[in-house]
């Protein structure tokens, strides 16, 4: 049986802002990410994304590390973030197909050389 599709509106309200919601959904879907990549994906300001990442890191939900010149963010393992990730994964599976195609099925690696 197919799960019912949901609206993003209640989720945005639950997390308090669209940027907070988007940051968490991005990280759950891709496993890691950096601020400019998230801002570009959703068409929101870099400053909003950076503020959310900083807030979630201060709360202990995220951790970051430098990879070359880029600060990359991940979920921190722990009971609260693990439970949050279960919830986010469930919500990702229930989003409308159009939303999934638009934001969560981006090609993450370049095409293999010679592949058509």
C-alpha positions in Angstrom: 0.0 0.0 0.0 1.3 3.4 -1.0 1.8 6.0 1.8 -0.3 9.1 1.6 1.5 12.3 0.3 1.9 15.2 2.6 2.1 19.0 2.3 5.4 20.7 3.3 3.5 23.6 5.0 3.0 21.9 8.4 6.6 20.8 8.4 7.8 24.3 7.8 5.6 25.5 10.7 6.9 22.7 12.9 10.5 23.7 12.4 9.8 27.5 12.7 11.1 28.6 9.3 11.5 27.4 5.8 15.3 27.6 6.0 15.4 25.4 9.2 13.1 22.9 7.5 15.1 22.9 4.3 18.5 22.5 6.0 17.4 19.5 8.0 15.7 17.8 5.0 18.7 18.4 2.8 21.1 16.8 5.3 18.8 13.8 5.9 18.5 13.2 2.2 22.1 13.7 1.2 23.8 12.8 4.4 26.1 15.9 4.4 26.2 19.3 2.9 27.6 22.8 2.9 25.8 26.1 3.1 26.2 27.4 -0.4 25.1 24.1 -1.9 21.9 24.2 0.2 21.2 27.8 -0.6 21.6 27.2 -4.3 19.4 24.0 -4.2 16.5 25.8 -2.6 17.0 29.3 -3.9 17.2 30.8 -0.4 19.9 33.2 0.9 23.2 31.9 2.0 22.9 33.9 5.2 19.7 32.1 6.2 21.3 28.7 5.7 24.4 29.6 7.6 22.4 30.9 10.5 20.4 27.7 10.7 23.5 25.5 10.4 25.1 27.5 13.2 22.0 27.2 15.4 21.7 23.4 14.9 25.4 22.9 15.5 25.1 25.0 18.8 22.1 22.8 19.8 24.2 19.7 19.3 22.1 18.3 16.4 24.8 18.8 13.8 28.6 18.7 13.6 30.9 20.2 11.0 34.4 19.8 9.8 36.6 21.5 7.2 37.1 19.6 4.0 39.6 21.7 2.1 38.3 25.3 2.2 34.7 24.2 2.8 32.8 23.6 6.1 30.7 20.5 5.6 27.9 19.6 8.0 26.5 16.3 9.2 24.0 15.0 11.7 25.7 14.3 15.1 24.9 10.8 16.4 22.8 10.8 19.5 19.3 10.0 20.7 17.7 13.3 19.8 19.3 13.6 16.3 18.7 9.9 15.6 15.0 10.2 16.4 14.8 13.4 14.4 16.4 11.6 11.4 13.8 8.8 11.6 11.0 11.4 11.5 12.7 13.3 8.6 13.2 10.1 6.6 9.5 9.3 7.0 8.5 12.8 5.8 10.9 12.6 2.8 9.2 9.4 1.7 5.8 11.1 1.9 6.5 14.3 0.0 4.8 14.9 -3.3 6.7 13.5 -6.3 7.2 16.9 -7.8 9.0 18.1 -4.7 11.2 15.0 -4.5 12.2 15.4 -8.2 12.9 19.2 -7.7 15.0 19.0 -4.5 16.0 15.5 -3.5 17.1 13.6 -6.6 19.9 15.8 -7.8 22.8 14.1 -9.6 25.6 14.1 -7.0 28.5 13.0 -9.2 29.5 13.8 -12.7 28.6 11.4 -15.5 31.2 8.7 -16.2 33.5 9.7 -19.1 32.1 8.4 -22.4 28.6 7.6 -21.0 25.7 8.9 -23.1 
